[in-house]
Amino acid sequence: MNITETAVNTEAIISVRDASKRFVLHKDKSIKDRILYFRSREKSRSDFWALRNISLEVEQGQTLGLIGHNGSGKSTLLKLIGGIIDPTSGAVLRRGRVAALLELGAGFHPDLSGRANVYINAAILGLSTAETDLVFDDIVEFSGIGEFIETQVKFYSSGMYVRLAFAVAVHSDPDLLLVDEVLAVGDEPFQQKCMNKIREFQREGRTIVLVSHSAEQVADVCTRAVVLDAGEIVHDGDVGEGIRVLREGYERDRVAAAAKERASADAAEQLAGAVDILAVDVTTADGKAAGAEPIAPGSSLTFTIRARVNSPVDWITGFTLQSMLGQTIYYLNTKGLELETPTAPGDYAISFTLPDVNFGRERLIISAGAETGDGVTIAQLQNAGHLDFAPDPTGGGVVQFAATGAINSVERVS
């Protein structure tokens, strides 16, 4: 049953005006990728709009539930409201003291005690030391931390983190409380204690914005629901209607995911046999087959994938080097080097040359494959061979270096 909203000041405590938030996604996940694919870096970046043209006002005393499926923009909007991040465009206005529980353990220093973190977090929320002294015992009692308040928080469980963080937030006398899903970590008695505190805040006319995946929790405590879908508001108003819209979205996504899975399976079935990966040959700079002897550091290697195109198809191919435990050490494909693979039926040799290789693993397993540009697998050749590398006489690790060192006498510092 929804909590009935009491008479409150109707002046908006939060005003979000046409706010959008963009993030830049990098497909090159490592420094190695950024160097290797430097010429095509612009192609490896894309814009992701987590929020688009969001406008809403929250009046003092309302309890607003932000709901939506994963990736809909709920937490991003909550961070905008809390001032954690700035919008790419638009504006977010708020007034009063804000207490935010946006991430487990956020703002806690792991090497400090619970007591020290209470005072630090309270100061961040705007409390003076004297004000924190007055509520310190209440914070400890509410959190249930007890004697562990003097222990470094890096030894706390996730539940202890949440209990202490929530206790500090609700005792900081906030006008606006922001809560992002963290209550799901605590045990049932603590969750009930938190719900009681939220209801107490409601009676006092404070404003709460709650992100939760629990429809029952939102229906129980919220007076208004905002449903986000792909960064846009699709419902703003009645809680029951908002939950209905949310569940319709879940069903729509389920149907779409099932259709995509069927389409991918159909595409893979249609393309099966379009390309065969016959073998992977590895040769040294002098044209000899690699593998008869351990490969010395600094050698140049050419990997030649022998492929057969049986029917016309747009495809890419490449190879992967893995450790004996299955860890990917290196991979390279025609897309990364901007090589156009032939589509006409026939046999082809696709070569990749790695100059001055310095792998530090004694043995690497070679695999190769072919797929379409959108990731549908056409062919795979697992365990196509292996390479043995001479051990690094000076150091150890995934890579080797021509390492040097020096020892010098230095003047003693008094």
N, C-alpha and C positions, 0 to 999 in steps of 0.2 A: 504494500500500500504506500502511495506517495505521501511524503511529509507535506502538510499544508503550509504554504508560505505565510509567514507572519507579516504584519504591517512594517514596512521598512522604508528607509530613505530611497526614493526612486532615482537619485542622481547616479549615473553610471560610474562604477569603480574601475571598469575595464572598457576601453573603446578600441576596437581593431578596425582600421579603416583601409579597405582595399589592399590588404597586405598579401604579398607573395614572397616565397622563399625558394631560391635556386641553389642547388649544389652542383659542383662539377665532378663528374665521375671519370676516373682514369682506368682504362682497361689495362694499361701497363702497370702491373702490380708491384714491380720491384725496380731498383736502380738498374739492374741488368737489362730489363725490358726497355727502360727509357733510353739507355745508351744504344742498344741493339736496333731499336726501331725509331731512332731519332728522326729520320727523314719523314716518317709517317705519324709523328706524334699528334698532329692535329686530328688525324683520323681516330686516334685512340682516346680522345676526350669527347665527352658528351654532356649536355646540360640535363639535369634532373630537377623538375619543379615539384618540390614536396608540397607546396601550397600555392594556390592561384586565386587571387582576388577575393580574399577572405574579409568579410565585413560582419562584425557583430558587436553588440554592447551588452555588458553584464551589469545589472543593477545591484546595488548594495543589498546584501542579505540573500541573494539567490544562491542555490546550489546547482551548478551546471555540470552535467555529465558529458564528456567528450567521448564518443564511441565510434567504432569503425573497425574494419579488418586490419591486419598487419600491413604497414606501409601506406596507410591512408592519410597520414600526416598529423595524427593526434598529438604525439609527443613533440613534434616540431612546433605545432601551434602553442602547446603549453610552455615551451621554452621561449617562444616569442613573447607570450604574455608575461613570463617571469623575468624578461630582460636578459636571459642567458645568451641568446643570439639575436641579431638584428635582422629585420626583414630586408629582402633585396629591393623591394619597392613597397610603397604604402607606409603606414604608421601604426604604432601600437602605443596607446596611452593608458596609464594606470595611476592610481593614487593610493596612499596609505602604506602601511607596513606589510611587506610581502614575505611569507614563509613558503619555501618550495621544497618538496620531496620529489625530486625528478629522477634520481638514480641511486641505487644501493650504495651507501657509503660515500656519496659525493660530499666533498668538503672535509672528510675525516683524514687526519694524518695517521698512517698506520703505526708509526713509531711512537706516537704520543698516547698517553693513557686516556681512558674514557673521560675522566674528570677534565683534563686539559682540552680535549676535543669539545666538550660541552661549552666551555668558556669561549673557545675560538668560534664555534658555530653560532653561539648566542651573539657574539660581537658582530659577526657577519650579518645577522638578522637585525642588528640595530640596538641590542641591549648593552647597557653599561655593565661593568664588573659588579657594581653594587646591586643593579637590578637582577643580574644572574644569581648573585648570592641569595637573594630573597626566594628564588624559585628553584634553587639547585636541589634541595631535598625532594621537592615535588617531582622534578625531572627524574631523579634516580628511582623514586618509588613507582612512578608511572611506567618507566621502562622495565622494571624488574631486574635490572642488572646486578643490584646488590653489591657484594664485595668485589665484583669484577670491574667496578668503576675505576679502580686504580690500576687495572691491567692494560697493557698496550692493545689497542683495538685491532691490530693485525692478527691477534689470537681469537677475536670474536667470531662467532658463527654469523651466517647471513641474517638469521632472526634477531640476534643481539644488535647488529648494525641497525636494522630497521627500527627496533624498539627504541633505541637511544636517539636516533635521528628524528623519529616522529615525536618523541617526548620533548626534545628541544624545540621543535617547530611549533607545537601546540602551546608551549609555555612561553613563547616569545611575544604573546599578545598580538597576533597578526590581525590585520584588517582583511587580508586576502590570503587564503591557504590554497596552494597548488599541490596536488597529489597525483603521482603517475604510477599506478599499478603496484607500488612497492608494498602495499598492505597485504598482497597475496602471499608474501614470504613469511609473515608471522604466523604463529599457531592460532588455533581457534579462539582461546580465551583472550589473546591480545587483539585479534581482529575485532572481537566484540567490544573490547575496551575502546578501540579506535572509533568504532561506529558510535558508541555512546558519546565520545568526545565531539565527534562531528555533529551529532544532534544537539549537544550543548552549545556548540558554536552557532548552529542554526537559530536556536532560541535567543541567542545574544545578538542576532542580526549580522553576523559576520558572513563574508562571501567565500564560497568554496568552489574550486574548479577541479573536478575529479576525472581522471582517465582510468578506465577499467574495461576489462574484457568480460566482466561478470554482469550480464544483463539484470540478474536479480539484485545485485548490489546497487546498480544505477536506479532501478525501479524503486528500491527501498528508500534511498536517501535523497535523490535528486528531484528538483522542482522543474527542471528544464533539461532537454537533451539536444545536443548538436551532433548530427551524424556526418562524418567525413567519408568521402569516397574519392580516391585518386587526387587528393589535395583540394577538393572542393566541397562546399557544404551542400548536402542533398536533403537535409531536414534540420529545422531549427524550431523547437516548440515542445509539444506534448511528449512526455517521456514514453508512454505506451506506444504511440505512433512511431516514435524514433526507433524503438526496439523492433517494431514490425518492419520498418524500412531496412534496418541493419540485417535482419534475418533473411529478407528477400535478397539482399546483396550477397550474403553467404551462399544462397542457393544458386544465384546467377553465376558466381565465381566457380562453384563446384561444377556446374554444367559446362562452363567455358573451358575449365581445366581438363575435364573428361574429353571434350571435343578436340582440344589441342593434342592430348595424348594419343587419341585415335588417329588424328591427321599425321602426327609424327611417325606412328607405327606404320601407317599406310605408305608414307613417303619412303621409309626405310625398306619396306617390302618391295616397292616398285623399283627402287634403285639397287637392290641386292644384285650383285654380279655385274654392275655397270663398270666397275673398276676392280682389278685384282692387284694386290701388292705381292709380287713374286719373291723378292729377296732384297736384302740390304747389304751392299758391299762397302767395306771400309779400306781405303788405301792410304799409304803414306805419301810424302812429297815426291819420292822417287818412283811412285807407281806400284810399289809392292803391297801385297795384302797385309793389313795390320792384324796383329793377334798372334803371330808366331812367337814373338818375344815381347816382354813388357815394353810398353811405349814410354820413351824417355820424355821428361819435361821439355817443353818448347817445340815438340814435334807438330807438324801440320798434318791434318787428317781430312780426307774427302769422303763424305758419306754419299753413296749413290743408291737411290731407291729405284729398283726396277719394277715398273708398273705396266699393266696391260689395260687399255681402255677397250671395253667390249661394246659399249653403245655410247652415243654422244651424251655428255653430261658436263656441267660446270663443277669442278672439283678442286680441292687443295690437298696437298700431301706434306708430310713431314715426319720427323723422327724424334724419339725421346730416349734419353739416357737415365737409367734408374740404378740406385744402389741395390745391393743384394736384399735389403729390407724393404724395397719398394718405394724409397724416397726419390722423387724426381729431382735429378741434379741439373739437367739441362734439356731444353726442347727447342726445336726450330722448324718452321714450315714455310711453304712457298708464299703464303699470304704475308708473313712478316717481312720477307725480302722483296715483296711486290713482284713475284714471278708469275706469269700467266701460264697455267698448265694447258696442254693441248686437249681439245674436246673430241677430235676425230678418232675413231677406232684405230688401234695400233699399239705397238710396244714402245715404251719410252724409258729413258734413263734420266732421273732428276738428281742433280748433284749439288751438294752443299759442302763448302770448304771452310774448315775452322783452322785458322792459323795459330801457331804457338799455344797449343792446348796444354793446360796445367791442372788437370784434375787430380785431386788428392786421394781419391778412393782407389783401392787396389783393383777392383773389378766393377765394371758398369755393364748393365744389361741393355741391349738395344731393342727398341720396338718401333714400328712404323704403322702408318694408317692413312686412310683417305676419307674425306668427308665433304659435304657440300658447304657452301659459304655460310649457311645458316645453322650449321652444326649437326646435320643428319649424317650419321656414320654410314659409309659405303663399304669400307673394307678395313680389316685390322690384321697385322702380323705381329703377334706377341713373341717375345724371346727370339728375335731374328738373329741374334748372335750376342757376343760379349767382347769387351775390351779389357785387357789387363794393363795397368799402369805401374811403372816403377815407383817404389815408395820415395817420399820426400826425405832425404837424409838429414835435413835441418829442422823441419817442423812437421806439422800434421794438421789435417782438416779436410774440407771439401775441395779446396784449391791449393796449389803449390806456388811458391815464389822463389825467385833467385835471391834468397835472403842474404844480407850481409850485416855485420855488426861491428861495434867498436867499443873499446873501454879506454877512457881518458881519466887522468888524474885531475881532480878539481880542488879548488881552494876551499879549505874548511871554513864553514860559517860559524862565527863565534856566537 
